[in-house]
Amino acid sequence: MYSVILTQYNGKILGPIAKILGYLMNLIFVGLDKIGIPNTGLAIILFTIVIYLLLMPLTIRQQKFSKLSAKMNPEIQAIQAKYKGKKDNESMMRMNEETKAVYAKYGTSPTGSCVQLLIQMPILFALYRVIDNIPAYVTKVKSGFSPFVEDFIASKGSTEFIQNKENFANVVRFTKQFGNELFINGDTEYVKNTFIDVLNKATTAEWHNIYAPGNFENLKDLITNASHTGAFDIFARYNNFLGLNIANSPSYYFKEGMVSKNIGMLIGALLIPILSAITQWLNTKLMPQPETASSGNSQQDTMAASMKSMNIMMPIMSMFFCFSLPVGMGIYWIAGAVVRSIQQVAINKHLDKMNMDEIIEKNADKAKEKIEKMQKMREASGLTNNAKLSTKAIITTDQHNNEVSSGNDNSNKKEYKAGSLAEKANIVRKYNENN
């Protein structure tokens, strides 16, 4: 049972989303395998394209909101300027009411784009989890590890070897798994999955170190052989993207290229981070930019300046991250930036064709209808309350007259004259109480 879930990310929120995305990744890889090109790098690119296409409607809505906000902001700023320095409750209430009226007029809200972001962010984070641990979700990749891992686990000293960070630098990421009771008690499936997790992050040099003299020389044929049936050979074949193993980082290839003086390897090592920075920069340039002129609102001016700084810093940060992270993550970032850029061109054309004034007019009509409907509901509610009060007053008055006329001053006794208004009102009161 553990083979299904334990190498997958199992968080309460992102875990279920990652599982769904994992099924999609597995389908894409199976499809590529059927046409004879089972390649993890290509699967990541296709996977990224599909996800961003599915998210496109949310992206359009978010940017439509941004465009409406740009038209609305001058009116919001005018209201803020009108009540500037006024901190009394009456002024604050009036400012809030006028602000709400403007949002209603444009058919937006202060949290208008938050819903789209709340939907998109978990999906994108879960997407990272799937790409970061391909064997957990792609059954064919995982099965390539199995024969070797089973013999590796059975070999004396393998547990101590795989937990040594000098042998596998990324083993620190799996400390909790090694400390889990299932691993300590030797649960077969859990131990196997943990070994696969570590080996999935191993570099080429770390794989070769397994069968180095004095280690596990007897496992060499299971790791690599001329017929390409060894675990590393299968892994390398799946992970080979334009001559690079996507499990290795550009920094690894850069060091290897410097030692071997291999110009092709050095170019390949630098190409991924540079392409990542360029595509990220292009993506930010195509995105709708905030107004650069001063708006008179210090908070908004600060936010605009921060956004401008982020647009410069993000491509640079992307380049540095891609240099140290596995090539597979660089491919994901480049593919994502390219897809978003193409999407953005299409979205910009779509939004340019939209008549914003017409949309604002429709939104204003909807807001007006909503306000009128609410007013009618309030009026109806007020009439009902008044009717209840009037009925109560009639009952009380007529009851009092009845008691006085009969000479009985007992207020608990409720007898009404047959056919009187009080009797009818009492029937209405009892109906209201029962319902």
Secondary structure, DSSP 4 states (H G I P E B T S, - for coil): -HHHHTTS---TTHHHHHHHHHHHHHHHHHHHHHTT---HHHHHHHHHHHHHHHTHHHHHHHHHHHHHHHHHHHHHHHHHHHTTT--SHHHHHHHHHHHHHHHHHHT--TTTTHHHHHHHHHHHHHHHHHHHTHHHH-HHHHHHHHHHHHHHHHSTTHHHHHH-TTT-GGGGGGHHHHHSHHHHTT-HHHHHHHHHHHHHT--HHHHHHHTSTTS-GGGHHHH--TTS-SHHHHHHHHHEETTEETTS-HHHHHHHHHHHT-HHHHHHHHHHHHHHHHHHHHHHHHSPPPP-S--S-HHHHHHHHHHHHHHHHHHHHHHHHHHHS-HHHHHHHHHHHHHHHHHHHHHHHHHHHS-HHHHHHHHHHHHHHHHHHHHHHHHHHHHHHHHHHHHHHHHHHHHHHHHHHHT---TT-----TT-HHHHHHHHHHHHHH-
